[in-house]
């Protein structure tokens, strides 16, 4: 992940129980990804949350993508 994007995401156990958030906010990566999945555009997010930047939204996506790259996928087995 681009280091300039990495610096936009922070994890602090005192903020949202340690969920990754956009630095300097209480807006979680999860929340932004959920908005995008629900069909919100970057423009709608930035209009609704004017203190965020396009780079913040991209950082959330990059963070989520990085987590998926690191996941180990295993098939479910029947019990």
Secondary structure, DSSP 8 states (H G I E B T S, - for coil): --HHHHTTEE--TTSGGG--EETTSS-BHHHHHHHHHTT--HHHHHHHSTT--HHHHHHHHHHHHHHHHH---------
